[in-house]
Amino acid sequence: MLNKLQKIKLVITDIDGVLTDGLLHYDANGEAIKSFHVRDGLGIRMLIEQGIQVAVLSGRSSPILQKRMADLGITLSILGKLEKETACFELMQQANVSPEQTAYIGDDSVDLPAFAVCGLSFAVADAADYVKKNADYVLTLGGGKGAFREMSDLILKAQGKTDIYATAKGFLKSVRNMVQ
């Protein structure tokens, strides 16, 4: 596992059920709100600040999601595509990385093709059992509850980059460009 974590240069994340709790809140005009965990946002920014690219791959698209991506500085994405196998390869090509340098985090059946083509796969704690069985690593936190941050800390630790989250000096060195 450590060897795989050390190779990661791109993290591809699902949204609903990973960066959110999976609930969709609608009003008469459509999707009204999404809730994102602030620690996940900080984990995304820490990865980016340390040279690890982050991409979003979601079967859905919404102005709320696009706003969150812009706030976090995520520039790689494929939205509105349920077929995630070829989408992962497209994102890897855009990021100029290999499958072995790519991690994917997901929570449901739609993520299984991505698990199969990425070098390292993570399932959130509240993913279905059949999804967990296909993941390389099952996180202890659930979707929308800090699971992405848990994963980002694992990657940064394996790559010897813990100062950014574990020390005041390390964090302050990178905080200028961060948004949560």
Backbone as ProteinMPNN parsed JSONL, in Angstrom:
{"seq_chain_A": "MLNKLQKIKLVITDIDGVLTDGLLHYDANGEAIKSFHVRDGLGIRMLIEQGIQVAVLSGRSSPILQKRMADLGITLSILGKLEKETACFELMQQANVSPEQTAYIGDDSVDLPAFAVCGLSFAVADAADYVKKNADYVLTLGGGKGAFREMSDLILKAQGKTDIYATAKGFLKSVRNMVQ", "coords_chain_A": {"N_chain_A": [[0.829, -1.2, 0.0], [1.911, 1.284, 0.827], [3.838, 1.744, -1.153], [2.19, 2.13, -3.397], [0.802, 4.468, -2.613], [2.887, 6.302, -2.561], [3.395, 6.753, -5.231], [1.346, 8.313, -6.243], [0.07, 10.864, -8.285], [-2.151, 11.998, -9.228], [-5.426, 12.497, -8.126], [-8.61, 11.31, -8.493], [-11.888, 12.18, -7.901], [-15.179, 11.219, -7.029], [-18.321, 12.909, -6.565], [-21.105, 13.11, -5.335], [-21.89, 11.439, -2.457], [-19.282, 11.112, -1.793], [-17.719, 13.619, -1.612], [-19.921, 14.828, -0.677], [-22.732, 13.995, 1.448], [-24.322, 12.445, -0.054], [-26.999, 13.005, -0.243], [-29.606, 14.578, -2.116], [-30.865, 17.722, -2.428], [-33.762, 19.193, -3.327], [-35.682, 21.895, -4.72], [-38.499, 23.612, -6.162], [-37.196, 24.549, -8.4], [-35.178, 22.813, -8.965], [-32.024, 21.292, -8.05], [-31.16, 22.514, -4.933], [-29.325, 22.852, -2.764], [-26.06, 21.717, -1.738], [-24.06, 20.063, 0.605], [-20.797, 20.447, 1.664], [-17.885, 19.158, 3.217], [-15.678, 21.044, 5.143], [-13.094, 20.187, 5.82], [-12.52, 18.331, 3.832], [-12.294, 20.031, 1.631], [-10.014, 21.47, 2.371], [-8.174, 19.391, 2.371], [-8.126, 18.807, -0.375], [-6.998, 21.202, -1.361], [-4.496, 21.074, -0.081], [-3.318, 18.834, -1.305], [-3.142, 19.796, -3.961], [-1.456, 22.019, -3.559], [0.853, 20.667, -2.959], [1.614, 19.609, -5.323], [0.121, 17.51, -6.326], [-2.3, 16.559, -8.515], [-5.834, 17.164, -8.654], [-8.88, 15.847, -9.689], [-12.299, 16.017, -10.736], [-14.857, 13.705, -11.2], [-17.956, 13.12, -12.17], [-21.244, 11.809, -12.37], [-23.201, 13.597, -12.451], [-23.995, 17.082, -12.984], [-23.927, 20.414, -11.821], [-24.7, 23.86, -11.088], [-23.963, 24.401, -8.46], [-21.997, 22.471, -7.856], [-20.079, 23.205, -9.769], [-19.396, 25.738, -8.829], [-18.222, 25.106, -6.347], [-15.996, 23.645, -7.222], [-14.615, 25.658, -8.612], [-14.07, 27.403, -6.479], [-12.224, 25.859, -5.065], [-10.173, 25.604, -6.844], [-10.044, 23.529, -8.673], [-9.339, 22.288, -11.743], [-9.415, 20.207, -13.517], [-11.84, 18.128, -14.836], [-14.648, 15.982, -15.47], [-17.91, 16.127, -16.074], [-21.272, 14.981, -15.64], [-21.121, 12.431, -16.733], [-21.691, 9.085, -16.669], [-20.308, 6.8, -17.361], [-17.491, 5.738, -16.239], [-15.035, 4.513, -16.732], [-13.704, 5.081, -19.273], [-13.693, 7.811, -18.9], [-11.94, 8.173, -16.74], [-9.522, 7.437, -17.977], [-9.369, 9.524, -19.839], [-9.042, 11.729, -18.1], [-6.599, 11.034, -16.904], [-4.94, 11.221, -19.127], [-5.169, 13.969, -19.696], [-3.949, 14.949, -17.397], [-1.463, 13.966, -17.709], [-0.474, 11.528, -16.6], [0.062, 8.123, -15.471], [-1.995, 5.124, -15.083], [-1.045, 3.854, -12.734], [-0.191, 5.989, -11.263], [-2.409, 7.161, -10.375], [-5.104, 7.743, -8.18], [-8.37, 6.827, -7.08], [-11.429, 7.813, -5.605], [-14.447, 6.629, -4.357], [-17.953, 5.648, -3.967], [-20.084, 4.027, -4.833], [-21.777, 1.703, -7.101], [-21.424, 2.802, -9.671], [-18.852, 3.696, -9.57], [-17.183, 1.513, -9.699], [-16.034, 0.715, -12.279], [-14.078, 2.705, -12.477], [-12.479, 2.128, -10.262], [-11.341, -0.207, -11.23], [-9.552, 0.626, -13.211], [-7.779, 2.466, -12.193], [-4.726, 2.974, -10.382], [-4.88, 2.88, -7.611], [-7.499, 2.47, -5.34], [-10.056, 3.911, -3.349], [-12.637, 3.482, -0.969], [-15.346, 5.118, 0.589], [-16.347, 5.049, 4.056], [-19.107, 4.555, 4.36], [-19.861, 3.343, 2.028], [-21.411, 0.899, -0.125], [-21.249, -2.605, 0.707], [-20.374, -4.29, -1.423], [-18.976, -2.491, -2.95], [-16.938, -1.72, -1.238], [-15.565, -4.154, -1.101], [-14.284, -4.189, -3.528], [-12.462, -2.17, -3.383], [-9.129, -0.925, -2.852], [-8.565, 0.186, -0.423], [-10.425, 0.885, 2.447], [-11.863, 3.632, 3.814], [-12.177, 5.193, 7.082], [-13.982, 7.174, 7.522], [-17.115, 8.604, 6.488], [-18.829, 9.51, 3.381], [-18.869, 12.965, 2.645], [-18.17, 13.552, 5.191], [-15.545, 13.985, 5.801], [-13.998, 12.035, 4.563], [-12.496, 12.315, 2.171], [-10.44, 13.984, 3.051], [-9.22, 12.302, 4.927], [-8.139, 10.406, 3.173], [-6.438, 12.09, 1.662], [-4.566, 12.863, 3.599], [-3.338, 10.384, 4.071], [-2.029, 9.965, 1.622], [-0.314, 12.216, 1.492], [1.234, 11.755, 3.781], [2.537, 9.336, 3.119], [4.126, 10.264, 1.091], [5.925, 11.821, 2.395], [5.158, 14.414, 3.058], [4.009, 15.631, 5.312], [4.249, 17.978, 6.766], [2.637, 20.039, 5.797], [0.1, 19.626, 6.863], [0.52, 18.883, 9.493], [2.131, 20.6, 10.965], [2.423, 23.935, 12.223], [4.154, 25.754, 10.955], [4.621, 24.492, 8.469], [2.028, 24.464, 7.414], [1.449, 27.23, 7.306], [3.219, 28.037, 5.356], [2.017, 27.326, 2.991], [-0.534, 28.37, 3.054], [-1.308, 30.759, 1.835], [-2.484, 30.5, -0.737], [-4.777, 29.09, -0.326], [-8.158, 27.904, -0.096], [-11.019, 26.829, 1.643]], "CA_chain_A": [[0.0, 0.0, 0.0], [2.79, 2.449, 0.91], [4.436, 1.924, -2.475], [1.162, 2.707, -4.27], [0.55, 5.845, -2.165], [4.035, 7.134, -2.917], [3.379, 7.006, -6.678], [0.165, 9.078, -6.657], [0.235, 12.216, -8.816], [-3.495, 12.457, -9.58], [-6.547, 11.919, -7.388], [-9.907, 11.548, -9.12], [-12.939, 11.995, -6.905], [-16.617, 11.317, -7.261], [-18.866, 13.99, -5.723], [-22.234, 12.701, -4.491], [-21.564, 10.27, -1.657], [-17.867, 11.192, -1.412], [-17.534, 14.969, -1.078], [-21.183, 15.14, 0.002], [-23.295, 12.812, 2.109], [-25.11, 11.713, -1.037], [-28.37, 13.491, -0.318], [-29.879, 15.606, -3.1], [-31.896, 18.614, -1.891], [-34.439, 19.848, -4.437], [-36.862, 22.723, -4.581], [-39.238, 23.631, -7.424], [-36.285, 24.913, -9.486], [-34.122, 21.801, -9.115], [-31.136, 21.119, -6.902], [-31.078, 23.771, -4.196], [-28.099, 22.944, -1.966], [-25.19, 20.575, -1.465], [-23.207, 20.353, 1.752], [-19.431, 19.947, 1.526], [-17.124, 19.226, 4.463], [-14.571, 21.98, 5.022], [-11.813, 19.474, 5.871], [-12.283, 17.764, 2.506], [-11.807, 21.133, 0.805], [-8.633, 21.751, 2.752], [-7.387, 18.263, 1.868], [-7.959, 19.019, -1.815], [-6.03, 22.288, -1.55], [-3.176, 20.607, 0.35], [-2.791, 17.992, -2.386], [-2.792, 20.667, -5.084], [-0.282, 22.809, -3.161], [2.01, 19.775, -2.928], [1.886, 19.139, -6.674], [-0.72, 16.362, -6.683], [-3.478, 17.07, -9.191], [-7.13, 16.648, -8.227], [-9.89, 15.926, -10.744], [-13.658, 15.625, -10.378], [-15.563, 12.878, -12.177], [-19.288, 12.961, -11.603], [-22.35, 11.509, -13.266], [-24.105, 14.75, -12.427], [-23.39, 18.41, -13.029], [-24.823, 21.448, -11.309], [-24.005, 25.118, -10.791], [-23.402, 24.304, -7.106], [-20.755, 21.713, -7.989], [-19.13, 24.014, -10.521], [-18.947, 26.804, -7.926], [-17.305, 24.511, -5.369], [-14.762, 23.333, -7.938], [-13.926, 26.927, -8.862], [-13.564, 27.891, -5.187], [-11.085, 25.036, -4.649], [-9.137, 25.632, -7.866], [-10.014, 22.27, -9.42], [-9.492, 22.612, -13.163], [-9.638, 18.963, -14.267], [-13.135, 17.519, -14.495], [-15.618, 15.499, -16.45], [-19.194, 16.158, -15.37], [-22.418, 14.471, -16.388], [-20.77, 11.195, -17.429], [-21.8, 7.928, -15.786], [-19.36, 5.776, -17.77], [-16.294, 6.297, -15.623], [-13.784, 3.89, -17.159], [-13.042, 5.917, -20.277], [-13.524, 9.148, -18.319], [-10.684, 8.142, -15.97], [-8.404, 7.47, -18.933], [-9.318, 10.892, -20.373], [-8.46, 12.6, -17.072], [-5.182, 10.681, -16.783], [-4.255, 11.782, -20.29], [-5.11, 15.418, -19.483], [-3.009, 15.21, -16.298], [-0.182, 13.392, -18.128], [-0.065, 10.522, -15.617], [-0.296, 6.737, -15.775], [-2.944, 4.557, -14.128], [-0.366, 3.564, -11.465], [0.001, 7.264, -10.574], [-3.758, 7.696, -10.186], [-5.99, 7.201, -7.143], [-9.789, 7.157, -7.267], [-12.241, 7.646, -4.399], [-15.846, 6.511, -4.727], [-18.876, 5.112, -2.965], [-21.223, 3.26, -5.343], [-21.549, 0.836, -8.263], [-20.965, 3.607, -10.801], [-17.42, 3.921, -9.388], [-16.418, 0.269, -9.856], [-15.147, 0.74, -13.445], [-12.942, 3.576, -12.159], [-11.622, 1.336, -9.37], [-10.651, -1.223, -12.02], [-8.524, 1.172, -14.103], [-6.849, 3.34, -11.465], [-3.717, 2.224, -9.64], [-5.248, 2.783, -6.199], [-8.901, 2.847, -5.163], [-10.538, 4.125, -1.99], [-14.085, 3.539, -0.744], [-15.727, 5.788, 1.84], [-16.814, 4.087, 5.065], [-20.518, 4.217, 4.203], [-20.111, 2.742, 0.711], [-22.013, -0.435, -0.074], [-20.267, -3.664, 0.948], [-19.798, -4.775, -2.674], [-18.018, -1.477, -3.388], [-15.79, -1.85, -0.327], [-14.816, -5.363, -1.465], [-13.512, -3.911, -4.735], [-11.52, -1.08, -3.116], [-7.839, -1.26, -2.251], [-8.538, 0.699, 0.943], [-11.708, 1.41, 2.923], [-11.64, 4.712, 4.763], [-12.974, 5.094, 8.314], [-14.982, 8.24, 7.52], [-18.123, 8.509, 5.444], [-18.941, 10.557, 2.376], [-19.301, 14.259, 3.168], [-17.819, 13.617, 6.612], [-14.103, 14.06, 5.932], [-13.322, 10.877, 3.964], [-11.475, 12.76, 1.223], [-9.305, 14.477, 3.839], [-8.541, 11.118, 5.457], [-7.347, 9.867, 2.075], [-5.36, 13.014, 1.296], [-3.536, 12.756, 4.636], [-2.605, 9.14, 3.816], [-1.155, 10.181, 0.466], [0.731, 13.173, 1.864], [2.126, 11.097, 4.736], [3.346, 8.362, 2.392], [5.063, 10.999, 0.25], [6.79, 12.63, 3.242], [4.711, 15.804, 2.977], [3.096, 15.849, 6.44], [4.371, 19.324, 7.344], [1.546, 20.908, 5.355], [-1.066, 19.491, 7.739], [0.861, 18.495, 10.868], [2.871, 21.641, 11.683], [1.998, 25.314, 11.949], [5.086, 26.333, 9.986], [4.347, 23.886, 7.174], [0.735, 24.932, 6.936], [1.525, 28.654, 6.99], [3.985, 28.178, 4.128], [1.132, 27.093, 1.845], [-1.884, 28.891, 3.284], [-1.596, 31.943, 1.007], [-3.301, 30.186, -1.914], [-5.805, 28.101, 0.03], [-9.555, 28.136, 0.208], [-11.581, 25.581, 2.147]], "C_chain_A": [[0.87, 1.26, 0.0], [3.4, 2.758, -0.452], [3.434, 2.573, -3.439], [0.893, 4.168, -3.908], [1.671, 6.786, -2.59], [4.038, 7.528, -4.39], [2.288, 7.986, -7.12], [0.516, 10.507, -7.068], [-1.099, 12.84, -9.216], [-4.498, 11.732, -8.704], [-7.818, 12.314, -8.126], [-10.973, 11.243, -8.084], [-14.326, 12.082, -7.518], [-17.111, 12.457, -6.362], [-19.944, 13.467, -4.782], [-21.914, 11.394, -3.778], [-20.1, 10.213, -1.249], [-17.583, 12.565, -0.806], [-18.812, 15.505, -0.44], [-21.681, 13.861, 0.668], [-24.19, 12.005, 1.177], [-26.56, 12.158, -1.145], [-28.483, 14.571, -1.383], [-31.052, 16.429, -2.596], [-32.494, 19.427, -3.041], [-35.5, 20.812, -3.945], [-37.535, 22.752, -5.952], [-38.348, 23.948, -8.628], [-35.189, 23.89, -9.731], [-33.268, 21.721, -7.866], [-30.897, 22.465, -6.222], [-29.779, 23.923, -3.423], [-27.339, 21.628, -1.99], [-24.365, 20.997, -0.261], [-21.865, 19.667, 1.548], [-18.709, 20.114, 2.854], [-15.889, 20.09, 4.259], [-13.209, 21.267, 5.054], [-11.494, 18.793, 4.536], [-11.721, 18.834, 1.574], [-10.357, 21.464, 1.105], [-7.714, 20.618, 2.289], [-7.13, 18.372, 0.381], [-6.893, 20.078, -2.062], [-4.627, 21.854, -1.146], [-2.542, 19.722, -0.712], [-2.306, 18.869, -3.543], [-1.53, 21.466, -4.763], [0.989, 21.975, -3.136], [2.279, 19.12, -4.282], [1.114, 17.907, -7.102], [-2.016, 16.913, -7.278], [-4.741, 16.415, -8.644], [-8.125, 16.891, -9.353], [-11.235, 15.463, -10.197], [-14.254, 14.834, -11.536], [-16.924, 12.551, -11.583], [-20.317, 12.671, -12.685], [-23.339, 12.652, -13.359], [-23.299, 16.033, -12.572], [-24.409, 19.397, -12.482], [-24.023, 22.721, -11.083], [-23.352, 25.094, -9.4], [-22.058, 23.584, -7.157], [-19.701, 22.547, -8.71], [-18.576, 25.159, -9.676], [-17.942, 26.261, -6.922], [-15.967, 24.184, -6.021], [-13.948, 24.604, -8.19], [-13.313, 27.474, -7.574], [-12.3, 27.159, -4.765], [-9.946, 25.017, -5.675], [-8.98, 24.323, -8.613], [-10.299, 22.587, -10.883], [-9.73, 21.383, -14.032], [-10.984, 18.366, -13.861], [-13.815, 16.968, -15.735], [-16.915, 15.361, -15.665], [-20.295, 15.622, -16.264], [-22.118, 13.203, -17.169], [-20.79, 10.039, -16.441], [-20.798, 6.835, -16.123], [-17.96, 6.25, -17.374], [-14.982, 5.645, -16.049], [-13.05, 4.766, -18.172], [-12.813, 7.335, -19.76], [-12.236, 9.218, -17.491], [-9.478, 8.212, -16.898], [-8.245, 8.86, -19.55], [-8.653, 11.841, -19.377], [-6.975, 12.303, -16.864], [-4.381, 11.288, -17.928], [-4.101, 13.302, -20.133], [-4.071, 15.781, -18.425], [-1.602, 14.702, -16.615], [0.384, 12.436, -17.068], [-0.514, 9.137, -16.082], [-1.358, 6.249, -14.791], [-2.306, 4.3, -12.754], [-0.14, 4.82, -10.636], [-1.332, 7.91, -10.196], [-4.505, 6.965, -9.082], [-7.409, 7.663, -7.446], [-10.509, 6.912, -5.953], [-13.719, 7.669, -4.788], [-16.672, 5.835, -3.647], [-19.934, 4.157, -3.506], [-20.842, 2.471, -6.603], [-20.987, 1.585, -9.457], [-19.453, 3.841, -10.741], [-16.574, 2.67, -9.625], [-15.554, 0.231, -11.114], [-13.916, 1.632, -13.229], [-11.963, 2.855, -11.232], [-10.747, 0.384, -10.198], [-9.509, -0.663, -12.858], [-7.52, 2.098, -13.422], [-5.92, 2.486, -10.603], [-4.053, 2.001, -8.183], [-6.682, 3.259, -6.043], [-9.263, 2.903, -3.689], [-12.055, 4.119, -1.983], [-14.325, 4.275, 0.563], [-16.357, 4.765, 2.777], [-18.26, 3.659, 4.869], [-20.87, 3.745, 2.791], [-20.764, 1.375, 0.91], [-20.914, -1.483, 0.073], [-19.602, -4.149, -0.336], [-18.821, -3.763, -3.268], [-16.76, -1.573, -2.527], [-14.926, -3.052, -0.7], [-13.926, -5.144, -2.685], [-12.467, -2.811, -4.55], [-10.207, -1.621, -2.557], [-7.816, -0.876, -0.774], [-9.921, 1.246, 1.282], [-11.414, 2.421, 4.027], [-12.524, 4.547, 5.991], [-14.073, 6.144, 8.377], [-15.912, 8.103, 6.323], [-18.07, 9.658, 4.457], [-19.508, 11.832, 2.968], [-18.932, 14.464, 4.627], [-16.301, 13.596, 6.831], [-13.336, 12.905, 5.318], [-12.228, 11.296, 2.981], [-10.239, 13.239, 1.978], [-8.517, 13.323, 4.448], [-7.624, 10.523, 4.392], [-6.184, 10.788, 1.728], [-4.235, 12.984, 2.327], [-2.701, 11.489, 4.452], [-1.596, 9.317, 2.678], [0.003, 11.107, 0.841], [1.722, 12.558, 2.846], [3.076, 10.134, 4.017], [4.415, 9.041, 1.542], [5.968, 11.933, 1.054], [6.436, 14.104, 3.254], [3.758, 16.165, 4.115], [3.164, 17.25, 7.014], [3.19, 20.216, 6.989], [0.307, 20.787, 6.244], [-0.71, 19.261, 9.202], [1.639, 19.549, 11.646], [2.363, 23.02, 11.29], [2.866, 25.938, 10.866], [4.815, 25.802, 8.579], [3.032, 24.364, 6.58], [0.822, 26.389, 6.488], [2.297, 28.922, 5.697], [3.08, 28.073, 2.895], [-0.212, 27.802, 1.924], [-2.263, 30.067, 2.376], [-2.589, 31.651, -0.111], [-4.508, 29.315, -1.585], [-7.173, 28.705, 0.272], [-10.08, 26.815, 0.72], [-12.887, 25.303, 1.468]], "O_chain_A": [[0.596, 2.2, -0.746], [3.466, 3.92, -0.853], [3.797, 3.463, -4.208], [0.77, 5.013, -4.794], [1.419, 7.939, -2.938], [4.63, 8.544, -4.753], [2.306, 8.445, -8.262], [1.157, 11.252, -6.328], [-1.183, 14.034, -9.504], [-4.439, 10.512, -8.551], [-8.076, 13.495, -8.357], [-10.965, 10.179, -7.465], [-14.599, 12.901, -8.396], [-16.376, 12.913, -5.487], [-19.729, 13.385, -3.573], [-21.693, 10.366, -4.419], [-19.713, 9.362, -0.448], [-17.247, 12.668, 0.374], [-18.784, 16.521, 0.255], [-21.118, 12.784, 0.472], [-24.754, 10.988, 1.583], [-27.273, 11.727, -2.051], [-27.575, 15.387, -1.544], [-32.13, 15.883, -2.359], [-31.809, 20.247, -3.652], [-36.133, 20.597, -2.912], [-37.16, 21.97, -6.826], [-38.717, 23.641, -9.761], [-34.354, 24.081, -10.615], [-33.72, 22.037, -6.765], [-30.483, 23.431, -6.863], [-29.186, 25.002, -3.419], [-27.911, 20.566, -2.233], [-24.012, 22.168, -0.129], [-21.799, 18.465, 1.294], [-18.907, 21.115, 3.542], [-15.137, 19.887, 3.306], [-12.273, 21.702, 4.383], [-10.328, 18.691, 4.155], [-10.785, 18.577, 0.817], [-9.567, 21.711, 0.194], [-6.589, 20.874, 1.86], [-6.032, 18.063, -0.082], [-5.99, 19.88, -2.876], [-3.658, 22.229, -1.807], [-1.349, 19.848, -0.989], [-1.193, 18.696, -4.038], [-0.635, 21.577, -5.601], [2.086, 22.514, -3.276], [3.077, 18.187, -4.377], [1.42, 17.316, -8.137], [-2.742, 17.652, -6.613], [-4.721, 15.258, -8.224], [-8.207, 17.99, -9.902], [-11.295, 14.618, -9.303], [-14.169, 15.239, -12.695], [-17.029, 11.798, -10.615], [-20.257, 13.228, -13.782], [-24.206, 12.673, -14.233], [-22.095, 16.067, -12.32], [-25.614, 19.226, -12.667], [-22.806, 22.67, -10.905], [-22.303, 25.705, -9.198], [-21.086, 24.046, -6.56], [-18.545, 22.582, -8.288], [-17.402, 25.508, -9.803], [-16.915, 26.893, -6.673], [-14.914, 24.424, -5.429], [-12.732, 24.615, -8.001], [-12.178, 27.95, -7.574], [-11.402, 27.759, -4.175], [-8.876, 24.473, -5.402], [-7.903, 24.03, -9.132], [-11.37, 23.092, -11.22], [-10.196, 21.507, -15.165], [-11.234, 18.13, -12.679], [-13.594, 17.414, -16.861], [-17.005, 14.581, -14.717], [-20.261, 15.786, -17.484], [-22.784, 12.921, -18.164], [-20.007, 10.01, -15.492], [-20.467, 6.02, -15.261], [-17.333, 7.047, -18.072], [-13.913, 6.179, -15.752], [-11.902, 5.147, -17.948], [-11.841, 7.986, -20.145], [-11.523, 10.22, -17.541], [-8.529, 8.952, -16.641], [-7.124, 9.323, -19.761], [-7.81, 12.656, -19.752], [-6.182, 13.224, -16.669], [-3.283, 11.805, -17.725], [-3.034, 13.853, -20.402], [-3.392, 16.802, -18.542], [-0.659, 14.977, -15.874], [1.553, 12.521, -16.692], [-1.359, 9.005, -16.968], [-1.596, 6.896, -13.771], [-2.951, 4.503, -11.726], [0.082, 4.73, -9.428], [-1.375, 9.059, -9.755], [-4.541, 5.735, -9.045], [-7.623, 8.744, -7.994], [-10.241, 5.928, -5.264], [-14.186, 8.593, -5.453], [-16.177, 5.497, -2.572], [-20.631, 3.523, -2.714], [-19.718, 2.573, -7.097], [-20.152, 1.047, -10.184], [-18.839, 4.153, -11.762], [-15.353, 2.774, -9.739], [-14.421, -0.246, -11.04], [-12.838, 1.339, -13.745], [-10.749, 2.964, -11.406], [-9.566, 0.196, -9.903], [-8.581, -1.401, -13.19], [-6.514, 2.47, -14.027], [-6.297, 1.404, -10.152], [-3.573, 1.046, -7.573], [-7.048, 4.321, -6.547], [-8.841, 2.066, -2.891], [-12.69, 4.679, -2.877], [-13.594, 4.081, 1.533], [-16.845, 3.728, 2.329], [-18.612, 2.52, 5.177], [-22.039, 3.748, 2.405], [-20.673, 0.778, 1.983], [-19.788, -1.279, -0.378], [-18.396, -4.396, -0.348], [-17.924, -4.148, -4.018], [-15.644, -1.512, -3.043], [-13.699, -2.984, -0.626], [-12.924, -5.838, -2.855], [-11.676, -2.548, -5.456], [-10.184, -2.646, -1.876], [-7.142, -1.517, 0.032], [-10.515, 1.982, 0.495], [-10.794, 2.095, 5.04], [-13.523, 3.829, 5.94], [-14.995, 6.03, 9.186], [-15.54, 7.557, 5.285], [-17.365, 10.646, 4.662], [-20.497, 11.803, 3.7], [-19.343, 15.452, 5.235], [-15.829, 13.236, 7.909], [-12.128, 12.798, 5.531], [-11.152, 10.698, 2.96], [-9.113, 12.933, 1.584], [-7.287, 13.359, 4.483], [-6.476, 10.178, 4.672], [-5.064, 10.32, 1.522], [-3.063, 13.072, 1.958], [-1.487, 11.515, 4.655], [-0.453, 8.869, 2.773], [1.161, 10.814, 0.542], [2.923, 12.813, 2.754], [4.278, 10.125, 4.284], [5.479, 8.471, 1.298], [6.695, 12.743, 0.478], [7.307, 14.953, 3.438], [2.806, 16.918, 3.912], [2.228, 17.679, 7.688], [2.784, 21.057, 7.791], [-0.456, 21.745, 6.368], [-1.566, 19.43, 10.071], [1.8, 19.421, 12.86], [1.929, 23.235, 10.159], [2.35, 26.585, 9.955], [4.783, 26.568, 7.616], [2.943, 24.636, 5.383], [0.328, 26.743, 5.417], [2.054, 29.923, 5.023], [3.369, 28.682, 1.865], [-0.953, 27.826, 0.941], [-3.45, 30.328, 2.181], [-3.452, 32.481, -0.399], [-5.192, 28.849, -2.496], [-7.325, 29.824, 0.762], [-9.625, 25.764, 0.268], [-13.528, 24.291, 1.752]]}, "name": "protein", "num_of_chains": 1, "seq": "MLNKLQKIKLVITDIDGVLTDGLLHYDANGEAIKSFHVRDGLGIRMLIEQGIQVAVLSGRSSPILQKRMADLGITLSILGKLEKETACFELMQQANVSPEQTAYIGDDSVDLPAFAVCGLSFAVADAADYVKKNADYVLTLGGGKGAFREMSDLILKAQGKTDIYATAKGFLKSVRNMVQ"}
